[in-house]
């Protein structure tokens, strides 16, 4: 192809100079190479489910696989997260290739270990909601397995061998009970605490986004929810999309906990919740 000169002095030279600069400008605007910064593991606990569909669609749009920890919690629809009405939602996530873990069926808070080897617990939902109870390790194991049993009924699939204690309240007895029945406890990185449970007037979404983008590093587990009743300015619509895009631009990849080095192969011990993360969780 012939490039015709305009006949005006300097025009061709300027055009060539601009053309030479264009590739460099475009290169600067491109995201970092995939996985050059490492891998981040997004995890979501059930909740009010007010953001559930949005979160699922956002992950689908970005071709991201995450891990979901499930309890049978009351939703904004007036039903519960593991009711048959939610079967299409969970089936769609199975089809998308996500991973799944137990969050205890009735969202059971572990209060303390008892001297006789039992665990003092307080379910949030179910027949024992709001009542302190003393459970054996086997009863706690049965509670973790209830999620697997219901999930299999809803989707035809088993959950993965992961679990997460509600509220981050982990005791030696609950940890041992989980491992005894084949579940490895999953906490989250300090930088991976999304803050979606915190009051939005004190912890606005732009602050949470900036903090998470700045501090996440390779291997970190991020914890958020499928909707929080108390937060007035929901986290997911405001933070999730820019967080994913920002991490992608930095060169991060995403994976389920099936691919996390700490959760592959045989059970070898827990990833313990850091003191800082506990402090955030209790805020």
C-alpha positions as CSV (number, residue, x, y, z in Angstrom):
1,X,0.0,0.0,0.0
2,X,1.3,3.5,-0.9
3,X,1.1,6.2,1.7
4,X,0.5,9.5,0.0
5,X,2.0,12.6,1.4
6,X,-0.2,15.7,1.9
7,X,2.5,17.8,0.4
8,X,2.7,19.9,3.5
9,X,6.1,20.0,5.3
10,X,6.2,18.0,8.5
11,X,2.8,16.3,8.2
12,X,4.1,12.9,7.3
13,X,6.8,13.1,10.0
14,X,4.2,13.9,12.6
15,X,1.9,11.2,11.5
16,X,4.7,8.6,11.6
17,X,5.7,9.8,15.1
18,X,2.1,9.5,16.4
19,X,1.9,6.0,14.8
20,X,5.1,5.0,16.6
21,X,3.7,6.2,19.9
22,X,0.4,4.5,19.6
23,X,1.5,0.9,20.3
24,X,3.3,2.0,23.5
25,X,0.2,3.8,24.7
26,X,-1.9,0.8,24.0
27,X,0.5,-1.4,25.9
28,X,0.4,0.8,28.9
29,X,-3.4,0.5,29.0
30,X,-3.5,-3.3,28.9
31,X,-3.9,-5.3,32.0
32,X,-1.0,-7.3,33.4
33,X,-0.5,-10.8,32.0
34,X,-2.9,-13.3,33.5
35,X,-1.7,-14.8,36.8
36,X,1.5,-12.7,36.8
37,X,0.4,-11.5,40.3
38,X,-0.8,-14.8,41.5
39,X,-4.2,-16.3,42.4
40,X,-7.0,-15.1,44.6
41,X,-9.7,-17.3,46.0
42,X,-13.2,-15.7,46.2
43,X,-15.5,-17.3,48.7
44,X,-19.1,-16.4,49.6
45,X,-21.2,-17.4,52.6
46,X,-25.0,-17.5,52.4
47,X,-27.0,-14.7,53.9
48,X,-30.1,-12.8,53.0
49,X,-29.5,-13.8,49.4
50,X,-30.4,-10.2,48.3
51,X,-27.2,-10.1,46.1
52,X,-27.1,-13.8,45.1
53,X,-28.2,-13.5,41.5
54,X,-26.0,-10.5,40.9
55,X,-23.0,-12.2,42.3
56,X,-23.6,-15.3,40.2
57,X,-24.1,-13.3,37.0
58,X,-20.9,-11.2,37.7
59,X,-18.8,-14.3,38.2
60,X,-20.3,-15.8,35.1
61,X,-19.5,-12.7,33.1
62,X,-15.9,-12.7,34.2
63,X,-15.6,-16.5,33.8
64,X,-14.6,-16.8,37.5
65,X,-15.0,-19.8,39.7
66,X,-15.6,-19.3,43.4
67,X,-16.4,-21.3,46.5
68,X,-19.7,-21.1,48.3
69,X,-20.3,-22.0,52.0
70,X,-23.9,-22.8,52.7
71,X,-26.2,-22.7,55.7
72,X,-30.0,-22.8,55.6
73,X,-30.6,-19.1,56.3
74,X,-33.7,-17.0,55.9
75,X,-33.8,-15.0,52.7
76,X,-35.3,-11.8,51.5
77,X,-37.9,-13.9,49.7
78,X,-39.2,-15.3,53.0
79,X,-37.9,-18.8,52.3
80,X,-34.6,-20.4,53.3
81,X,-31.4,-20.8,51.2
82,X,-31.5,-24.6,51.0
83,X,-35.3,-24.8,50.4
84,X,-36.3,-26.4,47.1
85,X,-37.1,-22.9,45.8
86,X,-33.4,-22.3,45.6
87,X,-32.6,-25.5,43.7
88,X,-32.4,-23.8,40.3
89,X,-29.9,-21.3,41.7
90,X,-27.6,-23.9,43.2
91,X,-27.9,-26.1,40.1
92,X,-26.8,-23.2,38.0
93,X,-23.7,-22.6,40.2
94,X,-22.8,-26.3,40.0
95,X,-23.1,-26.1,36.2
96,X,-20.7,-23.1,36.2
97,X,-18.1,-25.1,38.0
98,X,-18.0,-23.5,41.4
99,X,-17.0,-25.3,44.6
100,X,-19.2,-25.7,47.7
101,X,-18.7,-26.2,51.5
102,X,-20.7,-26.5,54.7
103,X,-21.5,-23.4,56.9
104,X,-23.5,-25.7,59.3
105,X,-27.1,-26.3,58.4
106,X,-28.8,-24.0,61.0
107,X,-25.9,-21.4,61.0
108,X,-24.8,-22.7,64.4
109,X,-22.5,-20.5,66.4
110,X,-19.9,-22.3,68.4
111,X,-19.8,-20.6,71.8
112,X,-17.2,-22.5,73.8
113,X,-15.7,-26.0,74.5
114,X,-17.0,-27.8,77.5
115,X,-15.0,-29.8,80.0
116,X,-16.7,-33.1,79.1
117,X,-15.6,-32.9,75.5
118,X,-18.9,-31.4,74.3
119,X,-19.3,-28.0,72.5
120,X,-21.7,-25.3,73.6
121,X,-23.5,-24.0,70.5
122,X,-26.3,-21.6,69.6
123,X,-28.1,-22.2,66.3
124,X,-29.5,-19.1,64.6
125,X,-32.2,-21.1,62.7
126,X,-34.1,-24.3,63.0
127,X,-35.9,-25.9,65.9
128,X,-33.2,-24.9,68.4
129,X,-32.8,-21.3,67.2
130,X,-31.5,-19.0,69.9
131,X,-31.1,-21.7,72.5
132,X,-27.8,-22.7,74.0
133,X,-27.1,-26.4,73.6
134,X,-24.4,-28.9,74.5
135,X,-23.4,-31.0,71.5
136,X,-21.1,-34.0,71.1
137,X,-18.5,-33.8,68.4
138,X,-20.6,-36.4,66.5
139,X,-23.6,-34.0,66.7
140,X,-21.5,-31.2,65.3
141,X,-20.3,-33.5,62.5
142,X,-23.9,-34.5,61.7
143,X,-24.7,-30.8,61.5
144,X,-22.0,-30.3,58.8
145,X,-23.2,-33.3,56.9
146,X,-26.8,-32.0,56.9
147,X,-25.7,-29.4,54.3
148,X,-24.2,-32.1,52.1
149,X,-27.4,-34.2,52.3
150,X,-29.7,-31.3,51.4
151,X,-27.3,-30.1,48.6
152,X,-27.4,-33.6,47.1
153,X,-31.2,-33.6,47.2
154,X,-31.3,-30.2,45.5
155,X,-28.6,-30.7,42.9
156,X,-27.6,-34.4,42.8
157,X,-24.1,-33.4,43.8
158,X,-22.1,-33.6,47.0
159,X,-20.4,-30.6,48.5
160,X,-16.6,-30.4,48.8
161,X,-14.8,-31.3,52.0
162,X,-14.6,-27.7,53.2
163,X,-16.4,-26.0,56.1
164,X,-16.5,-22.5,57.7
165,X,-17.8,-21.8,61.1
166,X,-20.4,-19.1,61.4
167,X,-19.1,-15.8,62.8
168,X,-15.6,-17.1,62.6
169,X,-16.1,-18.7,66.0
170,X,-13.7,-21.7,65.9
171,X,-12.9,-23.8,68.9
172,X,-10.5,-26.7,69.3
173,X,-13.4,-29.1,69.6
174,X,-15.3,-27.9,66.6
175,X,-12.1,-28.0,64.5
176,X,-11.4,-31.6,65.6
177,X,-15.0,-32.5,65.0
178,X,-14.8,-31.2,61.4
179,X,-11.6,-32.9,60.6
180,X,-12.8,-36.2,62.2
181,X,-15.7,-36.3,59.7
182,X,-13.6,-35.2,56.7
183,X,-14.0,-31.4,56.6
184,X,-11.2,-28.9,56.6
185,X,-11.9,-25.5,58.0
186,X,-11.5,-22.5,55.8
187,X,-10.9,-19.1,57.2
188,X,-9.8,-16.0,55.2
189,X,-6.9,-13.7,54.8
190,X,-6.9,-10.5,56.8
191,X,-6.8,-8.6,53.6
192,X,-9.6,-10.8,52.3
193,X,-12.2,-9.7,54.9
194,X,-14.6,-7.9,52.6
195,X,-16.2,-5.9,55.4
196,X,-19.7,-6.4,53.9
197,X,-21.1,-7.0,57.4
198,X,-19.9,-3.7,58.7
199,X,-22.1,-0.6,58.9
200,X,-21.9,1.3,55.6
201,X,-21.9,4.7,57.2
202,X,-18.6,3.9,59.0
203,X,-17.2,1.6,56.3
204,X,-18.3,3.0,52.9
205,X,-17.9,0.8,49.9
206,X,-15.2,2.9,48.3
207,X,-13.1,2.5,51.4
208,X,-13.6,-1.3,51.5
209,X,-12.7,-1.5,47.8
210,X,-9.6,0.5,48.1
211,X,-8.4,-1.4,51.1
212,X,-8.9,-4.8,49.5
213,X,-7.4,-3.9,46.2
214,X,-4.3,-2.5,47.9
215,X,-3.6,-5.4,50.3
216,X,-4.6,-8.6,48.6
217,X,-1.7,-10.9,47.6
218,X,-1.1,-14.3,46.0
219,X,-2.9,-17.1,47.7
220,X,-5.3,-14.9,49.8
221,X,-8.9,-16.1,50.5
222,X,-11.6,-13.4,50.2
223,X,-14.8,-13.8,52.3
224,X,-18.1,-12.0,51.4
225,X,-21.8,-12.9,51.6
226,X,-24.7,-13.4,49.3
227,X,-26.4,-10.5,51.0
228,X,-26.3,-8.9,54.5
229,X,-29.5,-7.8,56.2
230,X,-28.0,-5.0,58.2
231,X,-25.9,-3.2,55.6
232,X,-27.8,-0.3,54.1
233,X,-25.5,0.2,51.1
234,X,-24.9,-3.3,49.8
235,X,-21.3,-4.4,49.2
236,X,-21.8,-6.5,46.1
237,X,-23.1,-4.2,43.4
238,X,-20.7,-1.4,44.4
239,X,-17.6,-3.3,45.1
240,X,-17.6,-6.7,43.4
241,X,-17.3,-5.7,39.8
242,X,-14.6,-3.0,40.3
243,X,-12.7,-5.4,42.7
244,X,-12.6,-8.2,40.1
245,X,-11.7,-5.8,37.3
246,X,-9.0,-4.2,39.4
247,X,-7.5,-7.5,40.4
248,X,-7.5,-8.7,36.8
249,X,-5.7,-5.5,35.7
250,X,-3.1,-6.2,38.4
251,X,-2.6,-9.7,36.9
252,X,-4.5,-11.9,39.4
253,X,-6.3,-15.1,38.4
254,X,-9.2,-16.6,40.4
255,X,-9.8,-20.2,41.4
256,X,-11.9,-22.3,43.7
257,X,-10.5,-23.8,46.9
258,X,-10.2,-27.1,45.1
259,X,-7.0,-25.6,43.6
260,X,-5.7,-23.9,46.8
261,X,-2.5,-25.6,48.0
262,X,-3.7,-25.8,51.6
263,X,-6.8,-27.7,50.6
264,X,-5.5,-30.3,48.2
265,X,-4.9,-34.0,49.1
266,X,-5.4,-35.4,52.6
267,X,-6.4,-33.3,55.6
268,X,-3.1,-31.9,57.1
269,X,-4.4,-29.3,59.5
270,X,-6.4,-26.1,59.4
271,X,-5.8,-22.6,58.1
272,X,-6.4,-20.8,61.3
273,X,-8.3,-17.5,61.3
274,X,-5.9,-14.7,62.2
275,X,-6.5,-12.5,65.3
276,X,-6.8,-9.5,63.1
277,X,-9.5,-11.1,61.0
278,X,-11.3,-12.2,64.2
279,X,-11.3,-8.6,65.4
280,X,-12.8,-7.4,62.1
281,X,-15.4,-10.2,62.1
282,X,-16.5,-9.2,65.6
283,X,-16.8,-5.5,64.7
